[in-house]
Amino acid sequence: MGSIIANGKPAQVQFPCSIEEFLVRQHLLPRSVVVEQNGEAVAPSEFSGRTLCENDRLEIVCIVAGG
């Protein structure tokens, strides 16, 4: 067990953990968000292959459609 910072708040993570696994555990659909890991934008196709590390910083923004 370790921690990361997600949207400025500490979050507990069971390592090893991919970005996709973290999103699902947060009840977020991976295809409905944009993610930045340590200041670098991450393509949705990379979510399952990107592993989180202790003290990583994630910024997660939900995509909203409207008209």
mmCIF file as gemmi writes it, N, C-alpha and C atoms, coordinates in Angstrom:
data_model
loop_
_atom_site.group_PDB
_atom_site.id
_atom_site.type_symbol
_atom_site.label_atom_id
_atom_site.label_alt_id
_atom_site.label_comp_id
_atom_site.label_asym_id
_atom_site.label_entity_id
_atom_site.label_seq_id
_atom_site.pdbx_PDB_ins_code
_atom_site.Cartn_x
_atom_site.Cartn_y
_atom_site.Cartn_z
_atom_site.occupancy
_atom_site.B_iso_or_equiv
_atom_site.pdbx_formal_charge
_atom_site.auth_seq_id
_atom_site.auth_asym_id
_atom_site.pdbx_PDB_model_num
ATOM 1 N N . MET Axp A 1 ? 0.85 -1.171 0 1 0 ? 1 A 1
ATOM 2 C CA . MET Axp A 1 ? 0 0 0 1 0 ? 1 A 1
ATOM 3 C C . MET Axp A 1 ? 0.895 1.233 0 1 0 ? 1 A 1
ATOM 4 N N . GLY Axp A 2 ? 0.487 2.229 -0.759 1 0 ? 2 A 1
ATOM 5 C CA . GLY Axp A 2 ? 1.234 3.47 -0.832 1 0 ? 2 A 1
ATOM 6 C C . GLY Axp A 2 ? 0.293 4.615 -1.148 1 0 ? 2 A 1
ATOM 7 N N . SER Axp A 3 ? 0.845 5.762 -1.498 1 0 ? 3 A 1
ATOM 8 C CA . SER Axp A 3 ? -0.019 6.9 -1.794 1 0 ? 3 A 1
ATOM 9 C C . SER Axp A 3 ? 0.477 7.682 -2.999 1 0 ? 3 A 1
ATOM 10 N N . ILE Axp A 4 ? -0.487 8.305 -3.655 1 0 ? 4 A 1
ATOM 11 C CA . ILE Axp A 4 ? -0.233 9.229 -4.754 1 0 ? 4 A 1
ATOM 12 C C . ILE Axp A 4 ? -1.04 10.487 -4.46 1 0 ? 4 A 1
ATOM 13 N N . ILE Axp A 5 ? -0.877 11.484 -5.294 1 0 ? 5 A 1
ATOM 14 C CA . ILE Axp A 5 ? -1.687 12.698 -5.206 1 0 ? 5 A 1
ATOM 15 C C . ILE Axp A 5 ? -2.565 12.732 -6.451 1 0 ? 5 A 1
ATOM 16 N N . ALA Axp A 6 ? -3.873 12.741 -6.25 1 0 ? 6 A 1
ATOM 17 C CA . ALA Axp A 6 ? -4.828 12.784 -7.363 1 0 ? 6 A 1
ATOM 18 C C . ALA Axp A 6 ? -5.657 14.055 -7.232 1 0 ? 6 A 1
ATOM 19 N N . ASN Axp A 7 ? -5.541 14.921 -8.216 1 0 ? 7 A 1
ATOM 20 C CA . ASN Axp A 7 ? -6.23 16.215 -8.206 1 0 ? 7 A 1
ATOM 21 C C . ASN Axp A 7 ? -5.967 16.981 -6.904 1 0 ? 7 A 1
ATOM 22 N N . GLY Axp A 8 ? -4.708 16.941 -6.473 1 0 ? 8 A 1
ATOM 23 C CA . GLY Axp A 8 ? -4.295 17.706 -5.308 1 0 ? 8 A 1
ATOM 24 C C . GLY Axp A 8 ? -4.578 17.071 -3.967 1 0 ? 8 A 1
ATOM 25 N N . LYS Axp A 9 ? -5.172 15.86 -3.95 1 0 ? 9 A 1
ATOM 26 C CA . LYS Axp A 9 ? -5.512 15.217 -2.685 1 0 ? 9 A 1
ATOM 27 C C . LYS Axp A 9 ? -4.815 13.862 -2.587 1 0 ? 9 A 1
ATOM 28 N N . PRO Axp A 10 ? -4.367 13.492 -1.391 1 0 ? 10 A 1
ATOM 29 C CA . PRO Axp A 10 ? -3.735 12.177 -1.218 1 0 ? 10 A 1
ATOM 30 C C . PRO Axp A 10 ? -4.729 11.052 -1.502 1 0 ? 10 A 1
ATOM 31 N N . ALA Axp A 11 ? -4.248 9.996 -2.135 1 0 ? 11 A 1
ATOM 32 C CA . ALA Axp A 11 ? -5.068 8.822 -2.42 1 0 ? 11 A 1
ATOM 33 C C . ALA Axp A 11 ? -4.25 7.576 -2.13 1 0 ? 11 A 1
ATOM 34 N N . GLN Axp A 12 ? -4.847 6.622 -1.448 1 0 ? 12 A 1
ATOM 35 C CA . GLN Axp A 12 ? -4.18 5.362 -1.145 1 0 ? 12 A 1
ATOM 36 C C . GLN Axp A 12 ? -4.262 4.442 -2.354 1 0 ? 12 A 1
ATOM 37 N N . VAL Axp A 13 ? -3.157 3.762 -2.655 1 0 ? 13 A 1
ATOM 38 C CA . VAL Axp A 13 ? -3.075 2.887 -3.823 1 0 ? 13 A 1
ATOM 39 C C . VAL Axp A 13 ? -2.415 1.576 -3.41 1 0 ? 13 A 1
ATOM 40 N N . GLN Axp A 14 ? -2.969 0.481 -3.88 1 0 ? 14 A 1
ATOM 41 C CA . GLN Axp A 14 ? -2.354 -0.833 -3.692 1 0 ? 14 A 1
ATOM 42 C C . GLN Axp A 14 ? -1.454 -1.073 -4.897 1 0 ? 14 A 1
ATOM 43 N N . PHE Axp A 15 ? -0.137 -1.014 -4.695 1 0 ? 15 A 1
ATOM 44 C CA . PHE Axp A 15 ? 0.815 -1.221 -5.783 1 0 ? 15 A 1
ATOM 45 C C . PHE Axp A 15 ? 1.046 -2.701 -6.001 1 0 ? 15 A 1
ATOM 46 N N . PRO Axp A 16 ? 1.325 -3.169 -7.215 1 0 ? 16 A 1
ATOM 47 C CA . PRO Axp A 16 ? 1.352 -2.396 -8.461 1 0 ? 16 A 1
ATOM 48 C C . PRO Axp A 16 ? -0.065 -2.032 -8.906 1 0 ? 16 A 1
ATOM 49 N N . CYS Axp A 17 ? -0.162 -0.882 -9.574 1 0 ? 17 A 1
ATOM 50 C CA . CYS Axp A 17 ? -1.463 -0.381 -10.018 1 0 ? 17 A 1
ATOM 51 C C . CYS Axp A 17 ? -1.263 0.445 -11.285 1 0 ? 17 A 1
ATOM 52 N N . SER Axp A 18 ? -2.062 0.156 -12.296 1 0 ? 18 A 1
ATOM 53 C CA . SER Axp A 18 ? -2.018 0.952 -13.526 1 0 ? 18 A 1
ATOM 54 C C . SER Axp A 18 ? -2.961 2.149 -13.382 1 0 ? 18 A 1
ATOM 55 N N . ILE Axp A 19 ? -2.826 3.104 -14.269 1 0 ? 19 A 1
ATOM 56 C CA . ILE Axp A 19 ? -3.749 4.243 -14.277 1 0 ? 19 A 1
ATOM 57 C C . ILE Axp A 19 ? -5.172 3.739 -14.477 1 0 ? 19 A 1
ATOM 58 N N . GLU Axp A 20 ? -5.357 2.79 -15.382 1 0 ? 20 A 1
ATOM 59 C CA . GLU Axp A 20 ? -6.694 2.247 -15.644 1 0 ? 20 A 1
ATOM 60 C C . GLU Axp A 20 ? -7.293 1.621 -14.375 1 0 ? 20 A 1
ATOM 61 N N . GLU Axp A 21 ? -6.509 0.825 -13.665 1 0 ? 21 A 1
ATOM 62 C CA . GLU Axp A 21 ? -6.997 0.204 -12.426 1 0 ? 21 A 1
ATOM 63 C C . GLU Axp A 21 ? -7.371 1.269 -11.399 1 0 ? 21 A 1
ATOM 64 N N . PHE Axp A 22 ? -6.558 2.303 -11.285 1 0 ? 22 A 1
ATOM 65 C CA . PHE Axp A 22 ? -6.846 3.373 -10.338 1 0 ? 22 A 1
ATOM 66 C C . PHE Axp A 22 ? -8.159 4.065 -10.702 1 0 ? 22 A 1
ATOM 67 N N . LEU Axp A 23 ? -8.347 4.378 -11.973 1 0 ? 23 A 1
ATOM 68 C CA . LEU Axp A 23 ? -9.573 5.044 -12.404 1 0 ? 23 A 1
ATOM 69 C C . LEU Axp A 23 ? -10.798 4.202 -12.092 1 0 ? 23 A 1
ATOM 70 N N . VAL Axp A 24 ? -10.734 2.917 -12.39 1 0 ? 24 A 1
ATOM 71 C CA . VAL Axp A 24 ? -11.866 2.018 -12.136 1 0 ? 24 A 1
ATOM 72 C C . VAL Axp A 24 ? -12.163 1.967 -10.639 1 0 ? 24 A 1
ATOM 73 N N . ARG Axp A 25 ? -11.13 1.909 -9.811 1 0 ? 25 A 1
ATOM 74 C CA . ARG Axp A 25 ? -11.332 1.887 -8.354 1 0 ? 25 A 1
ATOM 75 C C . ARG Axp A 25 ? -11.947 3.192 -7.847 1 0 ? 25 A 1
ATOM 76 N N . GLN Axp A 26 ? -11.763 4.268 -8.606 1 0 ? 26 A 1
ATOM 77 C CA . GLN Axp A 26 ? -12.352 5.559 -8.251 1 0 ? 26 A 1
ATOM 78 C C . GLN Axp A 26 ? -13.739 5.732 -8.876 1 0 ? 26 A 1
ATOM 79 N N . HIS Axp A 27 ? -14.251 4.685 -9.494 1 0 ? 27 A 1
ATOM 80 C CA . HIS Axp A 27 ? -15.558 4.684 -10.16 1 0 ? 27 A 1
ATOM 81 C C . HIS Axp A 27 ? -15.61 5.666 -11.333 1 0 ? 27 A 1
ATOM 82 N N . LEU Axp A 28 ? -14.487 5.765 -12.048 1 0 ? 28 A 1
ATOM 83 C CA . LEU Axp A 28 ? -14.402 6.605 -13.241 1 0 ? 28 A 1
ATOM 84 C C . LEU Axp A 28 ? -14.22 5.707 -14.462 1 0 ? 28 A 1
ATOM 85 N N . LEU Axp A 29 ? -14.931 6.016 -15.525 1 0 ? 29 A 1
ATOM 86 C CA . LEU Axp A 29 ? -14.767 5.278 -16.768 1 0 ? 29 A 1
ATOM 87 C C . LEU Axp A 29 ? -13.518 5.798 -17.474 1 0 ? 29 A 1
ATOM 88 N N . PRO Axp A 30 ? -12.55 4.923 -17.745 1 0 ? 30 A 1
ATOM 89 C CA . PRO Axp A 30 ? -11.309 5.376 -18.37 1 0 ? 30 A 1
ATOM 90 C C . PRO Axp A 30 ? -11.513 6.146 -19.677 1 0 ? 30 A 1
ATOM 91 N N . ARG Axp A 31 ? -12.56 5.842 -20.423 1 0 ? 31 A 1
ATOM 92 C CA . ARG Axp A 31 ? -12.785 6.547 -21.694 1 0 ? 31 A 1
ATOM 93 C C . ARG Axp A 31 ? -13.477 7.898 -21.514 1 0 ? 31 A 1
ATOM 94 N N . SER Axp A 32 ? -13.828 8.234 -20.269 1 0 ? 32 A 1
ATOM 95 C CA . SER Axp A 32 ? -14.532 9.499 -20.037 1 0 ? 32 A 1
ATOM 96 C C . SER Axp A 32 ? -13.671 10.532 -19.318 1 0 ? 32 A 1
ATOM 97 N N . VAL Axp A 33 ? -12.354 10.28 -19.244 1 0 ? 33 A 1
ATOM 98 C CA . VAL Axp A 33 ? -11.475 11.217 -18.553 1 0 ? 33 A 1
ATOM 99 C C . VAL Axp A 33 ? -10.212 11.504 -19.358 1 0 ? 33 A 1
ATOM 100 N N . VAL Axp A 34 ? -9.579 12.616 -19.024 1 0 ? 34 A 1
ATOM 101 C CA . VAL Axp A 34 ? -8.267 12.979 -19.543 1 0 ? 34 A 1
ATOM 102 C C . VAL Axp A 34 ? -7.339 12.939 -18.332 1 0 ? 34 A 1
ATOM 103 N N . VAL Axp A 35 ? -6.154 12.333 -18.503 1 0 ? 35 A 1
ATOM 104 C CA . VAL Axp A 35 ? -5.243 12.153 -17.372 1 0 ? 35 A 1
ATOM 105 C C . VAL Axp A 35 ? -3.867 12.722 -17.699 1 0 ? 35 A 1
ATOM 106 N N . GLU Axp A 36 ? -3.306 13.385 -16.695 1 0 ? 36 A 1
ATOM 107 C CA . GLU Axp A 36 ? -1.924 13.864 -16.751 1 0 ? 36 A 1
ATOM 108 C C . GLU Axp A 36 ? -1.19 13.206 -15.577 1 0 ? 36 A 1
ATOM 109 N N . GLN Axp A 37 ? -0.062 12.579 -15.856 1 0 ? 37 A 1
ATOM 110 C CA . GLN Axp A 37 ? 0.743 11.922 -14.817 1 0 ? 37 A 1
ATOM 111 C C . GLN Axp A 37 ? 2.062 12.663 -14.685 1 0 ? 37 A 1
ATOM 112 N N . ASN Axp A 38 ? 2.302 13.24 -13.533 1 0 ? 38 A 1
ATOM 113 C CA . ASN Axp A 38 ? 3.53 13.999 -13.262 1 0 ? 38 A 1
ATOM 114 C C . ASN Axp A 38 ? 3.79 15.05 -14.338 1 0 ? 38 A 1
ATOM 115 N N . GLY Axp A 39 ? 2.732 15.754 -14.75 1 0 ? 39 A 1
ATOM 116 C CA . GLY Axp A 39 ? 2.865 16.835 -15.712 1 0 ? 39 A 1
ATOM 117 C C . GLY Axp A 39 ? 2.858 16.421 -17.167 1 0 ? 39 A 1
ATOM 118 N N . GLU Axp A 40 ? 2.712 15.127 -17.446 1 0 ? 40 A 1
ATOM 119 C CA . GLU Axp A 40 ? 2.733 14.614 -18.823 1 0 ? 40 A 1
ATOM 120 C C . GLU Axp A 40 ? 1.367 14.031 -19.18 1 0 ? 40 A 1
ATOM 121 N N . ALA Axp A 41 ? 0.799 14.492 -20.289 1 0 ? 41 A 1
ATOM 122 C CA . ALA Axp A 41 ? -0.483 13.956 -20.749 1 0 ? 41 A 1
ATOM 123 C C . ALA Axp A 41 ? -0.325 12.488 -21.107 1 0 ? 41 A 1
ATOM 124 N N . VAL Axp A 42 ? -1.322 11.683 -20.735 1 0 ? 42 A 1
ATOM 125 C CA . VAL Axp A 42 ? -1.29 10.249 -21.007 1 0 ? 42 A 1
ATOM 126 C C . VAL Axp A 42 ? -2.453 9.913 -21.939 1 0 ? 42 A 1
ATOM 127 N N . ALA Axp A 43 ? -2.147 9.273 -23.064 1 0 ? 43 A 1
ATOM 128 C CA . ALA Axp A 43 ? -3.186 8.855 -24.006 1 0 ? 43 A 1
ATOM 129 C C . ALA Axp A 43 ? -4.004 7.729 -23.379 1 0 ? 43 A 1
ATOM 130 N N . PRO Axp A 44 ? -5.32 7.721 -23.611 1 0 ? 44 A 1
ATOM 131 C CA . PRO Axp A 44 ? -6.159 6.647 -23.064 1 0 ? 44 A 1
ATOM 132 C C . PRO Axp A 44 ? -5.673 5.247 -23.432 1 0 ? 44 A 1
ATOM 133 N N . SER Axp A 45 ? -5.06 5.111 -24.589 1 0 ? 45 A 1
ATOM 134 C CA . SER Axp A 45 ? -4.55 3.797 -25.006 1 0 ? 45 A 1
ATOM 135 C C . SER Axp A 45 ? -3.389 3.328 -24.127 1 0 ? 45 A 1
ATOM 136 N N . GLU Axp A 46 ? -2.797 4.242 -23.344 1 0 ? 46 A 1
ATOM 137 C CA . GLU Axp A 46 ? -1.67 3.908 -22.469 1 0 ? 46 A 1
ATOM 138 C C . GLU Axp A 46 ? -2.092 3.649 -21.017 1 0 ? 46 A 1
ATOM 139 N N . PHE Axp A 47 ? -3.36 3.893 -20.662 1 0 ? 47 A 1
ATOM 140 C CA . PHE Axp A 47 ? -3.8 3.779 -19.27 1 0 ? 47 A 1
ATOM 141 C C . PHE Axp A 47 ? -3.492 2.416 -18.664 1 0 ? 47 A 1
ATOM 142 N N . SER Axp A 48 ? -3.718 1.34 -19.429 1 0 ? 48 A 1
ATOM 143 C CA . SER Axp A 48 ? -3.522 0.001 -18.865 1 0 ? 48 A 1
ATOM 144 C C . SER Axp A 48 ? -2.039 -0.355 -18.716 1 0 ? 48 A 1
ATOM 145 N N . GLY Axp A 49 ? -1.176 0.284 -19.488 1 0 ? 49 A 1
ATOM 146 C CA . GLY Axp A 49 ? 0.252 -0.025 -19.44 1 0 ? 49 A 1
ATOM 147 C C . GLY Axp A 49 ? 1.071 0.911 -18.578 1 0 ? 49 A 1
ATOM 148 N N . ARG Axp A 50 ? 0.468 2.004 -18.114 1 0 ? 50 A 1
ATOM 149 C CA . ARG Axp A 50 ? 1.183 2.981 -17.286 1 0 ? 50 A 1
ATOM 150 C C . ARG Axp A 50 ? 1.028 2.628 -15.821 1 0 ? 50 A 1
ATOM 151 N N . THR Axp A 51 ? 2.123 2.327 -15.168 1 0 ? 51 A 1
ATOM 152 C CA . THR Axp A 51 ? 2.107 1.948 -13.759 1 0 ? 51 A 1
ATOM 153 C C . THR Axp A 51 ? 2.304 3.174 -12.876 1 0 ? 51 A 1
ATOM 154 N N . LEU Axp A 52 ? 1.532 3.229 -11.806 1 0 ? 52 A 1
ATOM 155 C CA . LEU Axp A 52 ? 1.68 4.304 -10.838 1 0 ? 52 A 1
ATOM 156 C C . LEU Axp A 52 ? 2.804 3.967 -9.868 1 0 ? 52 A 1
ATOM 157 N N . CYS Axp A 53 ? 3.489 5.009 -9.393 1 0 ? 53 A 1
ATOM 158 C CA . CYS Axp A 53 ? 4.561 4.86 -8.417 1 0 ? 53 A 1
ATOM 159 C C . CYS Axp A 53 ? 4.248 5.744 -7.209 1 0 ? 53 A 1
ATOM 160 N N . GLU Axp A 54 ? 4.847 5.405 -6.09 1 0 ? 54 A 1
ATOM 161 C CA . GLU Axp A 54 ? 4.688 6.191 -4.868 1 0 ? 54 A 1
ATOM 162 C C . GLU Axp A 54 ? 4.935 7.664 -5.162 1 0 ? 54 A 1
ATOM 163 N N . ASN Axp A 55 ? 4.049 8.524 -4.661 1 0 ? 55 A 1
ATOM 164 C CA . ASN Axp A 55 ? 4.132 9.985 -4.784 1 0 ? 55 A 1
ATOM 165 C C . ASN Axp A 55 ? 3.89 10.525 -6.183 1 0 ? 55 A 1
ATOM 166 N N . ASP Axp A 56 ? 3.409 9.694 -7.129 1 0 ? 56 A 1
ATOM 167 C CA . ASP Axp A 56 ? 3.018 10.225 -8.437 1 0 ? 56 A 1
ATOM 168 C C . ASP Axp A 56 ? 1.924 11.265 -8.246 1 0 ? 56 A 1
ATOM 169 N N . ARG Axp A 57 ? 1.862 12.195 -9.188 1 0 ? 57 A 1
ATOM 170 C CA . ARG Axp A 57 ? 0.819 13.222 -9.172 1 0 ? 57 A 1
ATOM 171 C C . ARG Axp A 57 ? -0.05 13.027 -10.415 1 0 ? 57 A 1
ATOM 172 N N . LEU Axp A 58 ? -1.342 12.818 -10.19 1 0 ? 58 A 1
ATOM 173 C CA . LEU Axp A 58 ? -2.294 12.68 -11.293 1 0 ? 58 A 1
ATOM 174 C C . LEU Axp A 58 ? -3.238 13.867 -11.298 1 0 ? 58 A 1
ATOM 175 N N . GLU Axp A 59 ? -3.514 14.352 -12.469 1 0 ? 59 A 1
ATOM 176 C CA . GLU Axp A 59 ? -4.594 15.32 -12.67 1 0 ? 59 A 1
ATOM 177 C C . GLU Axp A 59 ? -5.598 14.605 -13.561 1 0 ? 59 A 1
ATOM 178 N N . ILE Axp A 60 ? -6.822 14.518 -13.108 1 0 ? 60 A 1
ATOM 179 C CA . ILE Axp A 60 ? -7.872 13.784 -13.817 1 0 ? 60 A 1
ATOM 180 C C . ILE Axp A 60 ? -9.009 14.748 -14.08 1 0 ? 60 A 1
ATOM 181 N N . VAL Axp A 61 ? -9.387 14.878 -15.348 1 0 ? 61 A 1
ATOM 182 C CA . VAL Axp A 61 ? -10.466 15.772 -15.738 1 0 ? 61 A 1
ATOM 183 C C . VAL Axp A 61 ? -11.518 14.945 -16.464 1 0 ? 61 A 1
ATOM 184 N N . CYS Axp A 62 ? -12.764 15.04 -16.003 1 0 ? 62 A 1
ATOM 185 C CA . CYS Axp A 62 ? -13.854 14.329 -16.656 1 0 ? 62 A 1
ATOM 186 C C . CYS Axp A 62 ? -14.28 15.074 -17.907 1 0 ? 62 A 1
ATOM 187 N N . ILE Axp A 63 ? -14.507 14.319 -18.97 1 0 ? 63 A 1
ATOM 188 C CA . ILE Axp A 63 ? -14.97 14.886 -20.237 1 0 ? 63 A 1
ATOM 189 C C . ILE Axp A 63 ? -16.484 15.028 -20.152 1 0 ? 63 A 1
ATOM 190 N N . VAL Axp A 64 ? -16.968 16.221 -20.473 1 0 ? 64 A 1
ATOM 191 C CA . VAL Axp A 64 ? -18.4 16.474 -20.423 1 0 ? 64 A 1
ATOM 192 C C . VAL Axp A 64 ? -18.871 16.899 -21.809 1 0 ? 64 A 1
ATOM 193 N N . ALA Axp A 65 ? -19.908 16.249 -22.292 1 0 ? 65 A 1
ATOM 194 C CA . ALA Axp A 65 ? -20.48 16.606 -23.587 1 0 ? 65 A 1
ATOM 195 C C . ALA Axp A 65 ? -21.766 17.388 -23.328 1 0 ? 65 A 1
ATOM 196 N N . GLY Axp A 66 ? -22.04 18.286 -24.199 1 0 ? 66 A 1
ATOM 197 C CA . GLY Axp A 66 ? -23.27 19.059 -24.025 1 0 ? 66 A 1
ATOM 198 C C . GLY Axp A 66 ? -23.542 19.899 -25.261 1 0 ? 66 A 1
ATOM 199 N N . GLY Axp A 67 ? -24.614 20.569 -25.198 1 0 ? 67 A 1
ATOM 200 C CA . GLY Axp A 67 ? -24.949 21.393 -26.348 1 0 ? 67 A 1
ATOM 201 C C . GLY Axp A 67 ? -25.933 22.457 -26.007 1 0 ? 67 A 1
